[in-house]
Every structure is written in structure tokens, then in C-alpha cells.
Amino acid sequence: MDVLILSKTHMNNGKCCIGGITGSGRYVRLLTTNGENQPEDTDLNPRQVWEVEFTERSNMTAPHVEDVLVSSRKIKGSLKDELTILEFIKQRKIAIWEGSPDVLFDGKIRWTKNGSGFINKEAVSEHSVGFWISDKDLTKSIYFDKPRYSYHGSNGWRSLPYVGFDEPLEIILKGTLIRVSLARWWDTKGTTELRCPLQLSGWYDINDKPKIKTNDINDDLPF
């Protein structure tokens, strides 16, 4: 099956998380055959198209229902420069959250006093990844040597840690297509209930050429 790589994000212990989407619009997270995350030096990178053979991971725990075990893969190319990620996902009628961070994951995100987002067991989302278009600019700040993006709205400050590999932008302009995700369940080193923290995985189409108009989704993953 053809898979378009959408994101590469930092994990612990020299690993990274590789997220993608199939030609039919299914989210997938590409794990190794033994269910581990990919190494940081993997040759899997955003906008690449790979032919992938995989099996479903058994005993998945929501919201992380995208996990697949890769048995083989072969590079096919990259998405055409003229095609934006936004156009690609719109062709496949994939939902995009629009507005403030409060709408993310169908409004199931809870917020700490410091503005960090998370879900808990009281309201589990259907997926752990999704697309968002903010109605305001997001500004970068550094917290404990790590970048975060802040949004100020009617409900106060919202702050999303950035976990991607691309160099952080100073400002993510409103209207930009953004990918957000939920980290794995954890209890904040024993200080909270089990949570999936909200994070910002990346952005798209910042420097892309004007998109080409096409409605042919049968052109599976054009490159």
C-alpha cells in the first residue's frame, strides 16, 4: 500500500515517530516489525511516498489506533512540488479542525493552568493525530530549552510543545495547515492521572508552489 509520510517527531532514547497517511486517507504510524518506533536516522521523511507492507498492531489502546508493523517498504518518490498537503487531504475529505486550540480532538482537550493540553480517560478521542488551521498566529517561546507555540484566546493562553525535526518558525501564521498529535499515555512521573499530552508535530505548505487543481483521487499518491 502506498503511504505518504506526513511527520517525523522526536521520541526518547534515539527514536522517532513516523506518521503517514494512505491514499484512501487512513492515518498510520509506521513502527518496526517488533512494534518499536523508528530510529532517529531513519530514511523515512515527510513528503516521501513509500510502498509499504504492514500488519495491524495487536492490542492497540485508544486513541493510538494508527499503529502498524512494517514488514517491508520501498521508496516510490516524493509528492509533486505543485501539490500541497492541504489539497491532498481535502481531496480525501479528511477533517480539519479550524479555530482556537479548544476545538482540537473534537473539544476533548483539557487544559492545565499553564496552558498545556491533554486528554484523560474521561474523554478519549477517536484518533491520536489530526490537522488544524488556527484562526490566530502562534508565537514561539523556549521553555526548558525546548520550543513551544502559544495561542492567546478568550479562554486564556494555550501552549503546545513542538516535537518535529524541522527548524522551529518564529511565528506560525494563522491559516497555516498544522499537524497535532497526542503523546502516549503517561502519568507525568506519578504526579497526575494517566494523560495523553497534546503536542504540535509540524506545519505544511509554507514554501510550496501554488497547488494544481485536480479532483482525481484515483491518482493515488501523485509524485
C-alpha positions in Angstrom: 0.0 0.0 0.0 1.2 3.5 -0.8 1.9 5.7 2.2 2.7 9.5 2.2 4.9 10.4 5.1 3.5 13.4 7.0 5.6 13.8 10.1 8.8 12.9 11.9 8.8 13.7 15.6 11.2 13.3 18.4 10.9 10.5 20.9 13.2 9.3 23.8 16.2 7.0 23.5 17.2 7.9 20.0 13.9 7.0 18.5 11.4 9.0 16.4 7.7 8.7 15.5 6.9 8.4 11.8 3.3 9.4 10.8 1.8 8.9 7.4 -1.4 8.6 5.5 -2.6 6.1 2.9 -4.0 7.0 -0.5 -7.5 6.3 0.9 -7.0 8.7 3.8 -6.2 6.4 6.6 -3.7 7.6 9.3 -0.9 5.2 10.0 2.1 5.3 12.4 4.9 3.2 11.0 6.5 1.0 13.6 9.2 -1.6 13.1 8.3 -5.3 12.8 8.7 -5.8 16.6 6.5 -2.8 17.4 9.2 -0.2 18.2 9.5 3.4 17.0 11.9 4.1 14.1 15.5 5.2 14.8 16.2 8.9 14.5 18.4 8.3 11.5 15.6 6.5 9.6 15.4 7.3 5.8 11.6 7.9 6.2 11.0 11.6 5.8 8.0 13.9 5.2 6.5 14.2 1.6 8.1 10.9 0.6 5.9 8.2 -0.8 6.6 4.6 0.1 5.1 1.3 -0.9 4.6 -0.4 2.4 3.6 -3.8 3.5 2.3 -3.9 7.1 0.1 -5.7 9.6 -2.1 -4.2 12.3 -0.6 -3.9 15.7 -2.5 -6.1 18.2 -3.9 -4.8 21.4 -3.9 -1.2 20.5 -5.0 1.3 23.1 -7.1 4.3 22.0 -6.5 7.0 20.9 -3.4 5.5 19.4 -5.2 3.4 16.8 -2.9 4.2 13.9 -0.1 1.8 14.8 1.1 -0.6 12.1 4.0 -3.0 12.0 6.1 -2.6 8.8 7.3 -5.8 7.2 8.7 -4.3 4.1 8.9 -0.9 2.3 10.2 0.5 -0.9 10.6 4.2 -1.8 8.5 5.3 -4.8 9.3 9.0 -4.9 8.0 12.2 -3.4 4.8 14.2 -3.6 4.9 16.6 -6.6 6.1 20.1 -5.7 3.0 21.5 -7.2 0.7 19.6 -4.8 0.1 20.9 -1.3 -0.6 18.7 1.6 -3.8 20.8 2.1 -5.0 19.9 -1.3 -4.1 16.2 -0.8 -6.1 15.9 2.4 -9.1 17.9 1.1 -9.4 15.5 -1.9 -9.8 12.7 0.6 -12.3 14.6 2.7 -10.1 14.4 5.8 -11.4 16.5 8.7 -9.5 19.7 9.6 -10.2 21.5 12.9 -10.4 25.2 12.4 -10.3 28.0 15.1 -8.8 28.0 18.5 -6.9 25.1 20.1 -10.1 24.4 22.2 -11.7 22.7 19.1 -8.9 20.2 18.8 -9.8 16.5 19.0 -13.4 17.4 18.9 -13.3 19.5 22.0 -12.0 16.8 24.3 -8.7 18.5 25.2 -8.4 19.7 28.8 -6.0 22.4 29.8 -3.7 23.0 32.8 -3.3 26.3 34.5 -0.1 26.8 32.5 -2.0 26.3 29.2 -0.8 22.7 28.4 -3.3 20.5 26.7 -4.1 16.8 27.3 -6.8 14.2 27.3 -7.6 11.7 30.1 -9.7 8.6 30.4 -12.9 10.6 30.9 -12.9 11.7 27.2 -10.8 9.6 24.8 -10.6 10.8 21.2 -11.0 8.6 18.2 -7.5 9.2 16.9 -4.2 10.5 18.2 -3.4 12.7 15.2 -5.2 15.4 13.2 -5.0 18.6 11.2 -5.6 22.1 12.4 -5.9 25.6 10.9 -5.6 28.2 13.6 -7.5 31.5 13.5 -4.6 33.3 15.1 -0.8 33.4 14.8 1.1 31.1 17.0 4.3 32.5 18.6 7.4 30.6 19.6 8.8 30.6 23.0 11.5 28.5 24.7 10.7 26.6 27.9 13.4 24.4 29.5 15.4 24.6 26.2 12.5 23.3 24.2 10.3 25.2 21.7 6.6 25.7 22.4 3.9 27.6 20.4 1.5 29.9 22.2 -2.1 31.0 21.4 -3.9 33.7 23.3 -7.7 33.5 23.1 -10.8 34.3 25.1 -10.2 31.3 27.4 -6.6 32.4 28.1 -3.2 31.1 27.0 -2.8 27.7 25.2 0.7 26.3 24.8 1.7 23.4 22.6 5.2 21.8 22.7 6.8 21.4 19.3 8.3 17.9 18.7 9.2 18.0 15.0 12.6 17.8 13.3 12.2 21.0 11.2 13.8 24.2 12.5 11.1 26.0 14.5 9.5 29.0 13.0 9.3 32.2 15.0 5.7 32.6 14.1 3.2 30.1 12.6 0.8 32.4 10.7 -2.9 32.0 11.1 -4.3 29.9 8.2 -1.4 27.6 8.1 -2.1 23.9 8.0 -0.7 22.3 11.2 -0.5 18.7 12.4 -1.2 18.0 16.0 -0.9 14.8 17.9 -1.3 13.1 21.3 1.6 11.6 23.1 1.4 8.1 24.6 -0.4 7.6 27.9 1.6 8.6 31.0 1.1 9.9 34.5 3.6 12.8 34.5 6.1 10.9 36.6 3.4 9.9 39.1 2.0 13.4 39.7 -1.2 13.1 37.7 -3.8 10.6 36.4 -2.9 8.9 33.1 -2.9 11.5 30.3 -2.1 11.9 26.6 -0.3 15.3 26.3 -1.2 17.5 23.3 1.8 18.4 21.0 2.5 20.2 17.7 4.1 17.9 15.2 4.7 20.2 12.2 3.2 22.5 9.6 2.8 22.3 5.8 2.9 24.3 2.6 4.8 27.2 4.0 7.1 27.5 0.9 5.2 25.3 -1.5 4.4 26.4 -5.1 0.8 27.1 -6.0 -1.3 24.0 -5.9 -2.6 22.3 -9.1 -6.3 21.8 -9.3 -7.3 18.2 -9.5 -10.2 16.1 -8.3 -8.8 12.8 -9.3 -8.3 10.9 -6.0 -7.6 7.8 -8.1 -4.2 9.3 -8.9 -3.4 7.6 -5.6 -0.3 9.4 -4.4 0.8 11.6 -7.3 4.6 12.2 -7.5 
